[in-house]
Amino acid sequence: MRGVLQAAPVYDAFVGTFGFAGVGRLRQRLVSHLTGEILEIGVGTGLNLRHYGPGARVTGIDPAPNLLRAAAPRARGYDLVLASAAALPFPDATFDMIVSPLVFCSIPTPLLIPALAELRRVLRPDGQLLLLEHTRTDRPWLDLSIDALAPLWLRLSGGCHLDRDTPALLACAGWHIARHERHAYGLYRLLVALPSVPIISHYAAEATPHAESNSERSVALSLPDPS
Ligand SMILES: C[S@@+](CC[C@H](N)C(=O)[O-])C[C@H]1O[C@@H](n2cnc3c(N)ncnc32)[C@H](O)[C@@H]1O
């Protein structure tokens, strides 16, 4: 069955309304300060593109041709490429930053680990992966509802997993989560993931019980503090 969110106008109407639930503000914080070569995966209909500032050179990829066509009027001169995050047509170490706005919920399960390997390959070694994702929460009562709704929503939406635990997935794939913000009871996460553990923070992690905050201080994270 083709999911409702695979039709670009429905997708726009539905995902666009998340802007009213504060997601627009999170999108803004995620990317408005970025400069240099940026890869945005799962660009969809391009709802995130208007949030980039003037110094960003963005390449957006998505495997859905109809969504990519709908993104064209919002491209602002950026490159849009038909591709999956699991098979990227770019040389190694091409990008300064990779942005994933509401994408890891939708990548098919067998492609998750290959996609994270590809992101690591095309990201410069000192680059960062910035994510805005909807996930399981930190409230058991909310997770019960999410778990109940997830199978139906997976079919209706055409592939969106409400119950993904993206932070755990990143950690399993060897990414170092340097910042992890929870919003709306943890339903939305802002994450900064590094392709490898910074050496200083690694030793700090072993030496002190406050490993997480030490590791956050030892690299300049590309996510401004909340205003
Ligand atoms: C919920 S939408 C988010 C779209 C857009 N990023 C936004 O913020 O509005 C999820 C997107 O992930 C894309 N997607 C699904 N599988 C993917 C894959 N293997 N690689 C890259 N993107 C994928 C879908 O086509 C869709 O555009």
The ligand as an ORCA input file, in Angstrom:
! r2SCAN-3c Opt
* xyz 0 1
  C       9.295     12.438      7.485
  S      10.064     12.755      5.951
  C      11.077     14.189      6.324
  C      11.324     15.043      5.130
  C      12.105     16.346      5.355
  N      13.420     16.050      5.857
  C      11.404     17.294      6.287
  O      11.990     17.677      7.286
  O      10.287     17.669      6.014
  C      11.231     11.455      5.775
  C      12.031     11.540      4.494
  O      13.015     10.496      4.515
  C      13.152     10.031      3.203
  N      13.832      8.712      3.171
  C      13.293      7.476      3.269
  N      14.238      6.550      3.086
  C      15.402      7.202      2.887
  C      16.728      6.777      2.604
  N      17.062      5.488      2.497
  N      17.674      7.719      2.429
  C      17.379      9.040      2.517
  N      16.127      9.493      2.770
  C      15.150      8.578      2.943
  C      11.717     10.004      2.673
  O      11.648      9.920      1.257
  C      11.202     11.336      3.220
  O      11.435     12.386      2.340
*
